[in-house]
Amino acid sequence: MEAPTPTPTYVSFDAEINQQTTEVLLGVCADLATKKVAEVYLMLSTPGGSVMHGLTIYNVLRAMPYKLITHNMGNVDSIGNIVFLAGEERYSCPHATFTFHGVGFDITTPMRFDERFLRERIGSIKADQDRIGGVISERTGIPSEEVEQLFLEAVTRNPDYARTHGIIHDIRQAKVPDGAPLLQLVFKR
């Protein structure tokens, strides 16, 4: 007699990707691994955020012992695409979007720019874009030249584009089964 298929644990993440949200998400994911959960269903909506934290989340999620399913619940933007691509199975709600753009940096205080500083910044931007582009190409099959074009155009794509380009496996409304474990991550401001 075959054992029943375990119900996935659902995790809802609707936040910017930064140090605090990364620590909370990875703490929950580690706890689920410790509890030997077989499958995690990550319902994701994010405007993006920190490249460093997004790549860390991606690598940790890929290392987890459970099957990870990701579902775009509204917007998966910027570095959020990398977190989303950690899923073995990936889905999108019909009215969700995916936004791609190149890497940049913010200046919040007056700064002096010299050639050395600008070369360092450009090198850092290029390295981050190469890492992000590599993940996108590896997980979707989109050629690196097309990924570079997505970055240059700074485009928002719909689920049909995502399905035809290997970002998602299907378009469908998310549904948490009655009684399934559901963790809503809440972040204090």
C-alpha positions in Angstrom: 0.0 0.0 0.0 1.4 3.4 -1.0 1.9 6.1 1.6 -0.3 9.1 1.2 1.2 12.1 -0.5 2.1 14.7 2.2 0.3 18.0 2.1 2.8 20.8 1.3 3.5 23.5 3.8 2.5 26.9 2.3 4.6 30.0 3.0 3.5 33.4 1.9 6.2 36.0 1.3 5.0 39.5 0.2 7.9 41.9 0.9 11.1 43.6 -0.3 14.2 41.4 -0.3 16.5 42.9 2.3 18.5 41.7 5.3 15.5 41.4 7.7 13.2 39.6 5.3 15.9 37.3 4.2 16.7 36.3 7.7 13.1 35.6 8.5 12.4 33.6 5.3 15.6 31.6 5.6 14.8 30.9 9.3 11.4 29.6 8.4 12.8 27.5 5.6 15.5 26.0 7.9 12.8 25.2 10.5 10.8 23.4 7.8 13.8 21.4 6.8 14.5 20.5 10.4 10.9 19.3 10.7 11.5 17.1 7.7 8.7 18.7 5.6 8.7 17.0 2.2 7.3 19.9 0.2 7.2 23.7 0.5 4.9 25.9 -1.6 6.3 29.4 -1.6 3.6 32.0 -2.6 5.8 35.0 -3.6 5.2 38.6 -4.4 8.2 41.1 -4.2 9.3 44.3 -5.7 12.9 43.0 -5.5 15.6 44.5 -3.4 19.2 43.5 -2.5 21.1 41.5 -5.0 23.3 39.9 -2.3 20.3 38.8 -0.3 18.3 37.6 -3.3 21.2 35.4 -4.4 21.7 34.1 -0.9 18.0 33.1 -0.7 18.3 31.4 -4.1 21.3 29.3 -3.1 19.9 28.4 0.3 16.5 27.4 -1.1 18.2 25.3 -3.8 20.1 23.5 -1.0 17.0 22.6 1.0 16.1 18.9 1.2 12.5 19.4 0.4 10.8 20.0 -3.0 10.2 23.7 -3.5 7.3 25.0 -5.6 7.1 28.7 -6.2 4.0 30.7 -7.3 3.9 34.3 -8.4 1.0 35.8 -6.6 1.2 39.4 -8.0 4.6 40.8 -8.9 8.0 39.2 -9.1 10.4 42.0 -9.9 14.1 42.5 -10.2 16.1 40.1 -7.9 12.8 38.5 -6.9 13.0 36.6 -10.2 16.1 34.8 -8.9 14.3 33.8 -5.7 11.3 32.7 -7.8 13.6 30.5 -10.0 14.7 28.5 -7.0 11.5 26.5 -7.4 11.6 23.0 -8.9 8.1 23.7 -10.1 7.1 27.3 -10.9 3.6 28.8 -11.5 2.0 32.2 -11.9 -1.4 33.6 -11.2 -3.1 34.8 -14.5 -2.8 38.5 -13.7 0.8 38.5 -12.2 3.9 40.1 -13.8 7.6 39.6 -13.9 9.9 42.6 -14.2 13.5 42.5 -15.4 16.1 45.2 -15.4 19.8 45.7 -15.0 21.6 46.2 -11.7 22.2 49.7 -10.3 23.1 51.4 -7.1 21.6 54.2 -5.0 23.3 57.3 -3.7 21.8 58.5 -0.5 24.5 61.0 0.6 26.7 63.4 -1.3 29.6 61.6 -2.8 32.7 62.4 -4.8 33.2 60.2 -7.9 36.6 59.5 -9.3 37.7 57.1 -12.0 38.7 54.4 -9.5 35.4 54.5 -7.7 33.4 54.4 -11.0 35.5 51.5 -12.4 34.9 49.6 -9.2 31.1 50.2 -9.3 30.9 49.3 -13.0 32.8 46.1 -12.3 30.5 45.2 -9.4 27.4 45.9 -11.5 28.7 43.7 -14.3 29.6 40.9 -11.9 26.1 41.0 -10.4 24.4 41.1 -13.8 26.5 38.1 -14.9 25.5 36.1 -11.8 21.8 37.0 -12.2 21.9 36.3 -15.9 23.6 33.0 -15.4 20.8 31.9 -13.0 18.1 33.0 -15.4 19.7 31.2 -18.4 20.4 28.1 -16.4 17.0 27.7 -14.9 14.9 28.8 -17.9 16.9 28.1 -21.0 16.7 31.7 -22.1 19.9 32.5 -24.0 22.3 34.9 -22.3 22.0 37.4 -25.1 18.2 37.6 -24.6 18.7 38.0 -20.8 21.1 40.9 -21.5 18.4 42.5 -23.7 15.8 42.1 -20.9 18.2 43.9 -18.6 18.8 46.8 -21.1 15.1 47.2 -21.9 13.9 47.1 -18.3 10.7 45.2 -19.2 7.7 43.8 -17.5 6.5 40.5 -18.8 3.2 38.6 -18.4 2.6 35.0 -17.5 2.2 34.0 -21.2 5.8 35.2 -21.9 7.0 33.5 -18.7 5.4 30.2 -19.8 6.8 30.3 -23.3 10.3 31.2 -22.0 10.6 28.5 -19.3 10.2 30.9 -16.3 7.0 29.1 -15.2 5.6 25.7 -15.9 2.0 26.8 -16.0 -0.5 29.7 -15.4 -3.0 28.9 -12.7 -4.6 30.5 -9.7 -3.0 29.5 -6.4 -5.2 27.4 -4.0 -4.3 26.5 -0.4 -6.2 23.3 0.4 -8.4 23.4 3.5 -6.5 22.5 6.6 -3.0 22.8 4.9 -0.3 24.4 7.0 0.1 28.1 6.1 2.8 30.4 7.3 2.2 34.1 6.5 5.5 36.0 7.0 5.0 39.4 8.6 7.7 42.0 8.9 7.9 44.9 11.3 8.8 48.2 9.9 
